[in-house]
Amino acid sequence: MNEMMSSGVELMIIGMGIVFAFLAMLIVMVNIMTSVIQRFFPEAPIIAATPASASTTHTDAGIIAAITSAVHQYRKKDK
């Protein structure tokens, strides 16, 4: 029985070592791939959005007023 336990512990340590080695190798490879991709394919600069014009603000206000009116009518009818 003692021989079976030592054999089981040995097998467990070997298995855990293989999994640890694979995960460590995976982390190293992902880091290498990330650095290669960033070197050859840099991210494009983010272009800031242009400010909204006055007509767009007026349209948004009209849409908000229409939605508010529709909600008010719905609530009034529902009571």
Secondary structure, 3 states (H helix, E strand, C coil): CHHHHHHHHHHHHHHHHHHHHHHHHHHHHHHHHHHHHHHHCCCCCCCCCCCCCHHHHHHHHHHHHHHHHHHHHHHHHHC
